[in-house]
Amino acid sequence: MDALGEDAKAAASGEESVLAFDPFAHSQKPGAAARTVEKVTLERDTCLATMQNGHDVSVTAELERKDGGWRFVNFYYPPSGDKIPDLLGILKELANDRAFKKD
């Protein structure tokens, strides 16, 4: 999740157009409700884990097996109007916004 690291660097330097929510909890509240894993799908070296919080909001984490462990690849959120429904898509749009503002 290099894109998340780049976004964190931009936020630390005071740039605008950075992630404004916790991507794991899909919430703007620190320490948001704990998640319960509702469904896990495993296919070869990819795992999808759908999690539910106490507010009926589900997030699906995509993980990849690498170097003997698992790493997060992306998070998928419930559809909401014209909002981008996955973390990597959101981070890409924010990076594009920052690049546009520098020009």
ZISULCOR-V288922 format. One record per backbone hydrogen bond with DSSP energy under -0.5 kcal/mol. CO is the residue of the C=O (numbers start at 1). NH is the residue of the N-H. Records with the same first field share a line. If there is no record, write none. Layout:
CO = NH / NH
//
This chain:
1 = 4 / 5
2 = 6
3 = 7
4 = 8
5 = 9
6 = 10
7 = 11
8 = 12
9 = 13
10 = 15
11 = 14
21 = 23
22 = 26 / 27
27 = 22
28 = 30
29 = 32
36 = 38 / 52
39 = 50
41 = 48
43 = 46
45 = 65
46 = 43
47 = 49 / 63
48 = 41 / 50
49 = 51 / 61
50 = 38 / 39
51 = 59
52 = 36
53 = 56
56 = 58
57 = 53
58 = 78
59 = 51 / 61
60 = 76
61 = 49 / 63
62 = 73 / 74
63 = 47
64 = 71
66 = 69
69 = 66
71 = 64
74 = 62
75 = 87
76 = 60
80 = 83
85 = 77
86 = 90
87 = 91
88 = 92
89 = 93
90 = 94
91 = 95
92 = 96
93 = 97
94 = 98
95 = 99
96 = 100
97 = 101
98 = 102
99 = 103
//
